[in-house]
């Protein structure tokens, strides 16, 4: 019986319950506690409770669960929404969309501005008074208006500036031209005219010519005086490239004769004609105190040969009173009156 009481396996049998109620001290520890619990229930009746064994079981299971939960790994992962594109690709897509939006906005503004510009009468070139012309001296305003007159009553944005520039530069006196729009309805034309350096005789007609061989007519209605020699040896039907090559010889001649620092005035002022019909033998007609003489200078050393002529002309005139030409272009020789009158 002592073994059974110690194990507590028969405490709840009917015999043991009666024995424990009669003499609780002989019923063992478990029976004693059970008897005390029953006596407490009889003395202080209370609402029905679950058996102590069930309460204890539930209580200890909850504690174990709470203690274990804080050390266990979460069984189910939290779902995270991911972008279908990598991060770098998504950034590029955003930048591309931003750039596209800016381009579209600029395009809309440009289209609206263009529509307003071509449709508004505010941008119409109303008359020739709306055309400003500067830099003209030998070119008349009428010559310029012949080129741009077709643009009057036209929208300023439809004036072909490059085409008008080329047409203006076809005027012989015009070296370069600039055509600009001045909003809302004006054109600004600026001309750079050519600088003549000599007269040129082509047949019976005498015109002006510049350093590049471009021939210009004499300004109409203007009392302009030019002191240039007359160039001979060119024809009106030869191309500009041929005249440009001939003018290179003339430019070299004028540069050399005017570079003499020993005389107070340039020699070219005494030259009335320059014959360039033979590039290998340049002939100049000199007019000075010793009369009019045709001097052959060859094609090199123009200044040295002309200085020889000035140094000996008085002596030669004494020897040859009827001298009208002298050839200094042949090395080591001097030929008088070679040219037949």
LINMO-V317612 format. One record per run of one state. SS is the DSSP state (H for helix, E for strand, C for the rest). FROM is the first residue (numbers start at 1). LEN is the number of residues. Records with the same first field share a line. If there is no record, write none. Layout:
BEGIN
SS->FROM-LEN / FROM-LEN
END
This chain:
BEGIN
C->1-1 / 8-6 / 23-1 / 27-1 / 44-8 / 70-17 / 120-1 / 125-3 / 135-6 / 152-3 / 159-2 / 169-5 / 183-3 / 194-2 / 203-2 / 211-4 / 217-13 / 233-7 / 258-9 / 276-7 / 289-2 / 297-5 / 320-5 / 328-7 / 337-5
H->2-6 / 14-9 / 24-3 / 28-16 / 52-18 / 87-33 / 121-3 / 128-3 / 141-11 / 156-3 / 161-8 / 240-18 / 267-4 / 302-18
E->124-1 / 131-4 / 155-1 / 174-9 / 186-8 / 196-7 / 205-6 / 215-2 / 230-3 / 271-5 / 283-6 / 291-6 / 325-3 / 335-2
END
